[in-house]
Amino acid sequence: MFTGIVETTGRVSAIEAEGTNLTFRIESSLATELKIDQSVSHNGVCLTVTSVSDGSYTVTAVDETLKKTNLGKIKPGDRVNLERCMPANGRFDGHIVQGHVDQTGICTDIQDLDGSWLFDFQYEPDMSGNVTVEKGSICINGVSLTVFNSQTDRFRVTIIPYTYEHTTFSDLNVGDVVNLEFDIIGKYIKKMLGGYQ
């Protein structure tokens, strides 16, 4: 389990296709602290470390993951947001994040407010229970954020300078595809209510 509080970013140094899978080599300051079989969130996607060496490590994304996330669009040189699993005795600073991306969305607008940034996102509404709630939580590329202007297929978030500087939000442009994991509690409630309609 993760909390959506990004520890650092990593840089993709190589991508290797293996059948329908992609193996990513990631350069990161976290590499020296990782071990094989450890779970790490990459832009909000939980992937297993398969090797560690010389300040980098590898993870593999299978076809199903590539279809539901933006990992298939990543290129060598791109940065990714990284978070290790929450330790059992750690603080719960963000919200419950499983590392299981529900779907992708598109950045539709960015406004620089000279001290913060407004990011608008749109997504394809479906019947799987994905819902945003005003002042509720969402995970975008692995970052726990608070939703406002919540609508059926779109929402807005505010990014503070620290988050902008220490995550890949500073790399985002209008039209970019992002990974979305909707709040698990909201999904459960919507599913339960749906059973009574």
C-alpha positions as CSV (number, residue, x, y, z in Angstrom):
1,M,0.0,0.0,0.0
2,F,1.1,3.5,-0.8
3,T,0.0,7.0,0.4
4,G,0.6,9.1,-2.7
5,I,3.4,11.1,-1.1
6,V,6.1,11.0,-3.7
7,E,9.6,10.4,-2.2
8,T,11.6,11.4,-5.3
9,T,11.6,11.1,-9.0
10,G,13.7,8.7,-11.2
11,R,14.8,8.9,-14.7
12,V,14.2,6.2,-17.3
13,S,17.6,5.3,-18.7
14,A,16.5,2.3,-20.9
15,I,13.4,0.4,-22.1
16,E,13.5,-3.1,-23.4
17,A,10.6,-4.9,-25.0
18,E,10.2,-8.6,-24.0
19,G,7.2,-10.0,-25.9
20,T,4.3,-7.8,-24.9
21,N,6.1,-6.6,-21.8
22,L,8.3,-3.6,-21.3
23,T,11.3,-3.6,-18.8
24,F,12.3,-0.2,-17.6
25,R,15.7,0.7,-16.2
26,I,15.3,3.5,-13.7
27,E,18.1,5.7,-12.3
28,S,17.3,7.0,-8.9
29,S,18.7,7.9,-5.5
30,L,16.4,5.2,-4.1
31,A,18.2,2.4,-6.0
32,T,20.8,1.8,-3.2
33,E,18.0,1.2,-0.7
34,L,15.9,-1.2,-2.9
35,K,16.0,-5.0,-3.1
36,I,14.7,-7.5,-5.6
37,D,10.9,-8.3,-5.1
38,Q,10.2,-4.9,-3.5
39,S,7.1,-3.0,-4.7
40,V,7.6,0.6,-5.8
41,S,5.1,3.0,-7.2
42,H,6.0,4.4,-10.6
43,N,3.7,7.3,-11.6
44,G,1.2,5.5,-9.4
45,V,1.7,2.0,-10.8
46,C,2.9,-0.7,-8.4
47,L,5.8,-2.6,-10.0
48,T,8.2,-5.2,-8.6
49,V,11.9,-4.5,-8.6
50,T,13.6,-7.3,-10.6
51,S,17.3,-6.2,-10.4
52,V,19.4,-3.5,-8.7
53,S,22.8,-2.3,-9.8
54,D,25.0,0.9,-9.9
55,G,22.4,3.5,-8.9
56,S,19.6,2.0,-11.0
57,Y,17.1,-0.8,-11.0
58,T,14.7,-2.6,-13.3
59,V,10.9,-3.2,-13.2
60,T,8.7,-4.9,-15.8
61,A,5.2,-3.8,-16.9
62,V,3.0,-6.5,-18.4
63,D,0.6,-5.9,-21.3
64,E,-2.4,-5.4,-19.1
65,T,-0.6,-2.6,-17.2
66,L,0.6,-1.0,-20.4
67,K,-3.0,-0.9,-21.7
68,K,-4.4,0.8,-18.6
69,T,-1.6,3.3,-17.8
70,N,0.6,5.8,-19.4
71,L,3.8,3.6,-18.9
72,G,3.7,2.6,-22.6
73,K,4.1,6.2,-23.6
74,I,7.3,6.8,-21.5
75,K,10.5,7.3,-23.3
76,P,14.2,7.0,-22.2
77,G,15.1,10.3,-20.5
78,D,11.6,10.8,-19.0
79,R,11.1,11.3,-15.3
80,V,8.7,9.2,-13.2
81,N,7.4,9.8,-9.7
82,L,8.6,7.2,-7.2
83,E,7.2,6.0,-3.8
84,R,8.2,2.9,-1.8
85,C,5.5,1.0,0.1
86,M,4.4,2.6,3.4
87,P,6.1,0.9,6.4
88,A,3.7,-0.5,9.0
89,N,5.0,2.1,11.5
90,G,5.0,5.0,9.1
91,R,2.8,8.1,9.0
92,F,-0.2,8.1,6.8
93,D,0.3,11.5,5.2
94,G,-1.7,11.1,1.9
95,H,-4.6,8.7,1.4
96,I,-5.0,5.0,0.7
97,V,-3.3,4.3,-2.6
98,Q,-3.1,0.8,-3.9
99,G,-0.9,1.4,-6.9
100,H,-3.6,-0.1,-9.1
101,V,-4.3,2.5,-11.7
102,D,-8.0,2.7,-12.7
103,Q,-7.6,4.5,-16.0
104,T,-5.8,7.3,-17.7
105,G,-6.9,10.9,-18.1
106,I,-5.7,13.9,-20.1
107,C,-4.5,17.2,-18.8
108,T,-6.8,19.8,-20.4
109,D,-5.5,23.1,-18.9
110,I,-2.7,24.5,-16.7
111,Q,-2.9,27.9,-15.1
112,D,0.1,29.5,-13.4
113,L,-1.2,31.6,-10.5
114,D,2.1,33.0,-9.4
115,G,2.5,30.8,-6.3
116,S,0.4,27.8,-7.2
117,W,-0.8,26.0,-10.3
118,L,-4.3,24.8,-11.3
119,F,-4.4,21.6,-13.4
120,D,-7.6,20.4,-15.1
121,F,-8.0,16.8,-16.1
122,Q,-10.6,15.0,-18.1
123,Y,-11.3,11.2,-18.1
124,E,-13.7,8.8,-19.8
125,P,-16.6,8.1,-17.4
126,D,-17.4,4.4,-17.2
127,M,-19.5,2.0,-15.2
128,S,-16.6,0.6,-13.0
129,G,-17.2,3.0,-10.1
130,N,-14.7,5.6,-10.9
131,V,-15.9,8.8,-9.3
132,T,-14.4,12.0,-7.9
133,V,-15.9,13.8,-4.9
134,E,-15.6,17.5,-4.1
135,K,-12.7,17.9,-1.6
136,G,-12.0,14.1,-1.9
137,S,-8.8,12.5,-2.8
138,I,-7.3,11.3,-6.2
139,C,-4.0,9.9,-7.1
140,I,-2.5,11.4,-10.3
141,N,0.8,9.8,-11.5
142,G,1.3,8.6,-8.0
143,V,0.6,11.9,-6.3
144,S,-2.1,12.2,-3.6
145,L,-4.2,15.3,-4.3
146,T,-7.4,17.0,-3.3
147,V,-10.2,17.3,-6.0
148,F,-12.3,20.3,-6.6
149,N,-14.6,21.4,-9.5
150,S,-15.6,17.7,-9.5
151,Q,-17.8,16.7,-12.4
152,T,-18.8,13.5,-14.1
153,D,-15.8,13.4,-16.4
154,R,-13.4,16.1,-15.2
155,F,-11.9,17.7,-12.1
156,R,-9.3,20.2,-11.0
157,V,-6.4,20.1,-8.5
158,T,-4.2,22.8,-7.1
159,I,-0.4,22.2,-7.0
160,I,1.7,23.9,-4.4
161,P,5.4,24.9,-5.2
162,Y,6.9,22.0,-3.3
163,T,4.9,19.4,-5.2
164,Y,5.5,21.2,-8.5
165,E,9.3,21.2,-7.9
166,H,9.6,17.6,-6.5
167,T,7.3,15.6,-8.8
168,T,6.8,15.4,-12.5
169,F,4.0,18.0,-12.4
170,S,6.6,20.5,-13.6
171,D,7.0,18.3,-16.8
172,L,3.3,18.1,-17.6
173,N,1.8,19.8,-20.6
174,V,-1.7,20.2,-21.9
175,G,-2.6,17.1,-23.8
176,D,-0.4,14.8,-21.7
177,V,-1.8,11.5,-20.5
178,V,-1.7,10.8,-16.8
179,N,-2.5,7.7,-14.6
180,L,-5.5,8.0,-12.3
181,E,-6.3,6.0,-9.3
182,F,-9.7,7.1,-7.8
183,D,-10.3,7.1,-4.1
184,I,-10.9,3.5,-3.0
185,I,-13.5,4.6,-0.3
186,G,-15.5,6.5,-2.9
187,K,-15.4,3.5,-5.3
188,Y,-16.6,1.2,-2.6
189,I,-19.5,3.5,-1.6
190,K,-20.5,4.0,-5.2
191,K,-20.5,0.2,-5.7
192,M,-22.6,-0.4,-2.6
193,L,-25.1,2.3,-3.5
194,G,-25.3,1.0,-7.0
195,G,-26.5,-2.4,-5.6
196,Y,-29.6,-0.8,-4.1
197,Q,-30.7,1.1,-7.2
